Amino acid sequence: MTTITINERTKAGKTLLELAKMLSATNKGVIIEMDQNEPAVKEEKNKTDEFLKKVRRSAKHAREIGAGTRQGNSLDKLMNEL
C-alpha cells in the first residue's frame, strides 16, 4: 500500500484528488481515506473548479464512447454547418 499526501488547495492537488476519485469509482484497488483532522477548505469558484468539471465530463464521455452509448454528430452534419 502507498500513501500519498495531497494538498487540496493547489491545482495539482485538486486534479490528482479528482483523478483518484474517478479511479476509485471504477476500480476496486483504489481506496481514498480523507484525514478528518484537517479543517475543510471552503472552495471558491475559480478556474481550477472549471478545469475539474471538464476533466469529469471528459471521463464521462470516455466511458460512454467505450460502452458504445455515446451519440456524436456525423461528419456530414459538421461539414454542412461550416
N, CA and C atoms as an extended XYZ file, in Angstrom:
246
Properties=species:S:1:pos:R:3:atomname:S:1:resname:S:1:resid:I:1 pbc="F F F"
N         0.852       -1.160        0.000 N   MET     1
C         0.000        0.000        0.000 CA  MET     1
C         0.905        1.231        0.000 C   MET     1
N         0.469        2.267       -0.705 N   THR     2
C         1.199        3.526       -0.800 CA  THR     2
C         0.312        4.652       -0.294 C   THR     2
N         0.906        5.552        0.471 N   THR     3
C         0.179        6.716        0.966 CA  THR     3
C         0.690        7.945        0.237 C   THR     3
N        -0.230        8.751       -0.271 N   ILE     4
C         0.116        9.984       -0.965 CA  ILE     4
C        -0.545       11.132       -0.217 C   ILE     4
N         0.231       12.138        0.126 N   THR     5
C        -0.313       13.328        0.769 CA  THR     5
C        -0.596       14.361       -0.311 C   THR     5
N        -1.837       14.830       -0.354 N   ILE     6
C        -2.267       15.763       -1.391 CA  ILE     6
C        -2.708       17.068       -0.746 C   ILE     6
N        -2.159       18.162       -1.241 N   ASN     7
C        -2.587       19.484       -0.793 CA  ASN     7
C        -3.783       19.886       -1.670 C   ASN     7
N        -4.962       19.875       -1.086 N   GLU     8
C        -6.186       20.155       -1.839 CA  GLU     8
C        -6.325       21.614       -2.228 C   GLU     8
N        -5.444       22.456       -1.781 N   ARG     9
C        -5.533       23.886       -2.088 CA  ARG     9
C        -4.841       24.250       -3.395 C   ARG     9
N        -4.081       23.326       -3.959 N   THR    10
C        -3.359       23.613       -5.195 CA  THR    10
C        -4.080       22.985       -6.378 C   THR    10
N        -3.780       23.498       -7.576 N   LYS    11
C        -4.383       22.944       -8.786 CA  LYS    11
C        -3.985       21.492       -8.969 C   LYS    11
N        -2.713       21.211       -8.787 N   ALA    12
C        -2.227       19.840       -8.956 CA  ALA    12
C        -2.873       18.905       -7.936 C   ALA    12
N        -3.009       19.366       -6.704 N   GLY    13
C        -3.629       18.545       -5.668 CA  GLY    13
C        -5.087       18.244       -5.970 C   GLY    13
N        -5.824       19.267       -6.397 N   LYS    14
C        -7.238       19.060       -6.735 CA  LYS    14
C        -7.383       18.110       -7.916 C   LYS    14
N        -6.511       18.276       -8.915 N   THR    15
C        -6.578       17.424      -10.092 CA  THR    15
C        -6.269       15.978       -9.727 C   THR    15
N        -5.225       15.767       -8.936 N   LEU    16
C        -4.851       14.417       -8.536 CA  LEU    16
C        -5.946       13.772       -7.693 C   LEU    16
N        -6.553       14.536       -6.811 N   LEU    17
C        -7.635       14.014       -5.977 CA  LEU    17
C        -8.835       13.613       -6.833 C   LEU    17
N        -9.199       14.435       -7.800 N   GLU    18
C       -10.318       14.096       -8.680 CA  GLU    18
C       -10.022       12.845       -9.503 C   GLU    18
N        -8.783       12.729       -9.978 N   LEU    19
C        -8.395       11.539      -10.730 CA  LEU    19
C        -8.502       10.298       -9.849 C   LEU    19
N        -8.038       10.407       -8.609 N   ALA    20
C        -8.130        9.273       -7.686 CA  ALA    20
C        -9.586        8.918       -7.401 C   ALA    20
N       -10.445        9.927       -7.274 N   LYS    21
C       -11.875        9.662       -7.038 CA  LYS    21
C       -12.491        8.933       -8.221 C   LYS    21
N       -12.125        9.353       -9.444 N   MET    22
C       -12.662        8.678      -10.631 CA  MET    22
C       -12.185        7.236      -10.689 C   MET    22
N       -10.918        7.001      -10.383 N   LEU    23
C       -10.387        5.643      -10.398 CA  LEU    23
C       -11.022        4.782       -9.321 C   LEU    23
N       -11.250        5.349       -8.149 N   SER    24
C       -11.829        4.562       -7.065 CA  SER    24
C       -13.281        4.193       -7.355 C   SER    24
N       -13.959        4.987       -8.179 N   ALA    25
C       -15.347        4.675       -8.521 CA  ALA    25
C       -15.421        3.494       -9.477 C   ALA    25
N       -14.411        3.318      -10.323 N   THR    26
C       -14.453        2.251      -11.326 CA  THR    26
C       -13.581        1.054      -10.981 C   THR    26
N       -12.541        1.250      -10.167 N   ASN    27
C       -11.611        0.171       -9.838 CA  ASN    27
C       -11.660       -0.113       -8.343 C   ASN    27
N       -11.594       -1.392       -8.000 N   LYS    28
C       -11.674       -1.783       -6.593 CA  LYS    28
C       -10.324       -1.659       -5.883 C   LYS    28
N        -9.222       -1.422       -6.606 N   GLY    29
C        -7.900       -1.355       -5.997 CA  GLY    29
C        -7.527       -0.007       -5.452 C   GLY    29
N        -8.401        0.991       -5.584 N   VAL    30
C        -8.082        2.342       -5.116 CA  VAL    30
C        -9.039        2.704       -3.990 C   VAL    30
N        -8.478        3.080       -2.852 N   ILE    31
C        -9.279        3.472       -1.691 CA  ILE    31
C        -8.815        4.856       -1.257 C   ILE    31
N        -9.760        5.753       -1.029 N   ILE    32
C        -9.433        7.112       -0.603 CA  ILE    32
C        -9.840        7.270        0.851 C   ILE    32
N        -8.868        7.632        1.684 N   GLU    33
C        -9.139        7.905        3.088 CA  GLU    33
C        -8.822        9.373        3.339 C   GLU    33
N        -9.808       10.143        3.731 N   MET    34
C        -9.621       11.567        3.971 CA  MET    34
C        -9.233       11.774        5.434 C   MET    34
N        -8.277       12.669        5.673 N   ASP    35
C        -7.840       12.997        7.025 CA  ASP    35
C        -8.882       13.905        7.659 C   ASP    35
N        -9.480       13.457        8.739 N   GLN    36
C       -10.556       14.225        9.377 CA  GLN    36
C       -10.008       15.324       10.287 C   GLN    36
N        -8.713       15.308       10.577 N   ASN    37
C        -8.134       16.312       11.477 CA  ASN    37
C        -7.916       17.652       10.799 C   ASN    37
N        -7.774       17.656        9.484 N   GLU    38
C        -7.542       18.908        8.781 CA  GLU    38
C        -8.864       19.648        8.577 C   GLU    38
N        -8.856       20.962        8.746 N   PRO    39
C       -10.096       21.731        8.538 CA  PRO    39
C       -10.512       21.714        7.072 C   PRO    39
N       -11.794       21.680        6.869 N   ALA    40
C       -12.307       21.700        5.500 CA  ALA    40
C       -12.068       23.070        4.888 C   ALA    40
N       -11.636       23.070        3.657 N   VAL    41
C       -11.351       24.314        2.957 CA  VAL    41
C       -12.580       24.680        2.126 C   VAL    41
N       -13.068       25.893        2.298 N   LYS    42
C       -14.190       26.348        1.501 CA  LYS    42
C       -13.693       26.607        0.090 C   LYS    42
N       -14.260       25.877       -0.853 N   GLU    43
C       -13.814       26.027       -2.232 CA  GLU    43
C       -14.531       27.193       -2.899 C   GLU    43
N       -13.741       28.033       -3.501 N   GLU    44
C       -14.294       29.147       -4.249 CA  GLU    44
C       -14.346       28.762       -5.711 C   GLU    44
N       -15.312       29.301       -6.394 N   LYS    45
C       -15.433       29.019       -7.814 CA  LYS    45
C       -14.315       29.751       -8.546 C   LYS    45
N       -13.486       29.005       -9.223 N   ASN    46
C       -12.374       29.609       -9.942 CA  ASN    46
C       -12.020       28.739      -11.152 C   ASN    46
N       -10.913       29.043      -11.771 N   LYS    47
C       -10.509       28.320      -12.971 CA  LYS    47
C       -10.229       26.852      -12.677 C   LYS    47
N        -9.728       26.563      -11.499 N   THR    48
C        -9.431       25.179      -11.143 CA  THR    48
C       -10.708       24.351      -11.096 C   THR    48
N       -11.761       24.898      -10.502 N   ASP    49
C       -13.025       24.181      -10.441 CA  ASP    49
C       -13.585       23.937      -11.837 C   ASP    49
N       -13.468       24.931      -12.708 N   GLU    50
C       -13.940       24.762      -14.078 CA  GLU    50
C       -13.146       23.672      -14.788 C   GLU    50
N       -11.832       23.641      -14.562 N   PHE    51
C       -10.985       22.614      -15.160 CA  PHE    51
C       -11.391       21.229      -14.671 C   PHE    51
N       -11.668       21.108      -13.376 N   LEU    52
C       -12.052       19.817      -12.832 CA  LEU    52
C       -13.390       19.346      -13.397 C   LEU    52
N       -14.303       20.279      -13.638 N   LYS    53
C       -15.572       19.907      -14.265 CA  LYS    53
C       -15.334       19.337      -15.655 C   LYS    53
N       -14.397       19.955      -16.399 N   LYS    54
C       -14.081       19.459      -17.732 CA  LYS    54
C       -13.459       18.074      -17.672 C   LYS    54
N       -12.615       17.828      -16.665 N   VAL    55
C       -11.993       16.509      -16.506 CA  VAL    55
C       -13.067       15.462      -16.235 C   VAL    55
N       -13.998       15.781      -15.341 N   ARG    56
C       -15.086       14.835      -15.029 CA  ARG    56
C       -15.947       14.560      -16.261 C   ARG    56
N       -16.260       15.632      -17.009 N   ARG    57
C       -17.085       15.486      -18.201 CA  ARG    57
C       -16.363       14.627      -19.242 C   ARG    57
N       -15.051       14.828      -19.398 N   SER    58
C       -14.267       14.044      -20.348 CA  SER    58
C       -14.262       12.572      -19.962 C   SER    58
N       -14.143       12.295      -18.671 N   ALA    59
C       -14.156       10.907      -18.212 CA  ALA    59
C       -15.511       10.267      -18.506 C   ALA    59
N       -16.577       11.038      -18.317 N   LYS    60
C       -17.919       10.521      -18.604 CA  LYS    60
C       -18.053       10.210      -20.095 C   LYS    60
N       -17.575       11.116      -20.941 N   HIS    61
C       -17.644       10.889      -22.380 CA  HIS    61
C       -16.823        9.673      -22.780 C   HIS    61
N       -15.653        9.508      -22.159 N   ALA    62
C       -14.799        8.359      -22.472 CA  ALA    62
C       -15.506        7.054      -22.109 C   ALA    62
N       -16.193        7.034      -20.957 N   ARG    63
C       -16.941        5.827      -20.572 CA  ARG    63
C       -18.058        5.552      -21.564 C   ARG    63
N       -18.770        6.608      -22.000 N   GLU    64
C       -19.856        6.430      -22.969 CA  GLU    64
C       -19.321        5.922      -24.308 C   GLU    64
N       -18.204        6.460      -24.753 N   ILE    65
C       -17.614        6.019      -26.019 CA  ILE    65
C       -17.190        4.558      -25.909 C   ILE    65
N       -16.550        4.203      -24.784 N   GLY    66
C       -16.115        2.822      -24.575 CA  GLY    66
C       -17.273        1.850      -24.534 C   GLY    66
N       -18.404        2.277      -23.978 N   ALA    67
C       -19.578        1.415      -23.888 CA  ALA    67
C       -20.379        1.418      -25.179 C   ALA    67
N       -20.070        2.327      -26.086 N   GLY    68
C       -20.803        2.398      -27.347 CA  GLY    68
C       -22.140        3.104      -27.240 C   GLY    68
N       -22.329        3.881      -26.174 N   THR    69
C       -23.609        4.571      -25.980 CA  THR    69
C       -23.536        6.056      -26.300 C   THR    69
N       -22.365        6.543      -26.670 N   ARG    70
C       -22.200        7.976      -26.965 CA  ARG    70
C       -22.708        8.274      -28.364 C   ARG    70
N       -23.584        9.249      -28.467 N   GLN    71
C       -24.120        9.671      -29.752 CA  GLN    71
C       -23.472       10.994      -30.129 C   GLN    71
N       -22.668       10.990      -31.140 N   GLY    72
C       -21.996       12.203      -31.586 CA  GLY    72
C       -22.617       12.726      -32.873 C   GLY    72
N       -22.111       13.837      -33.348 N   ASN    73
C       -22.575       14.408      -34.608 CA  ASN    73
C       -21.854       13.741      -35.770 C   ASN    73
N       -22.539       13.586      -36.875 N   SER    74
C       -21.915       12.984      -38.046 CA  SER    74
C       -21.024       14.001      -38.747 C   SER    74
N       -20.098       13.505      -39.534 N   LEU    75
C       -19.197       14.368      -40.278 CA  LEU    75
C       -19.980       15.205      -41.282 C   LEU    75
N       -21.004       14.627      -41.897 N   ASP    76
C       -21.836       15.383      -42.851 CA  ASP    76
C       -22.493       16.588      -42.184 C   ASP    76
N       -23.016       16.392      -40.985 N   LYS    77
C       -23.658       17.493      -40.262 CA  LYS    77
C       -22.654       18.593      -39.950 C   LYS    77
N       -21.452       18.187      -39.536 N   LEU    78
C       -20.416       19.158      -39.241 CA  LEU    78
C       -20.033       19.953      -40.481 C   LEU    78
N       -19.865       19.294      -41.605 N   MET    79
C       -19.485       19.967      -42.839 CA  MET    79
C       -20.589       20.907      -43.329 C   MET    79
N       -21.843       20.522      -43.128 N   ASN    80
C       -22.967       21.380      -43.530 CA  ASN    80
C       -23.013       22.647      -42.676 C   ASN    80
N       -22.637       22.535      -41.403 N   GLU    81
C       -22.633       23.716      -40.547 CA  GLU    81
C       -21.523       24.700      -40.939 C   GLU    81
N       -20.433       24.167      -41.473 N   LEU    82
C       -19.327       25.039      -41.883 CA  LEU    82
C       -19.694       25.717      -43.175 C   LEU    82
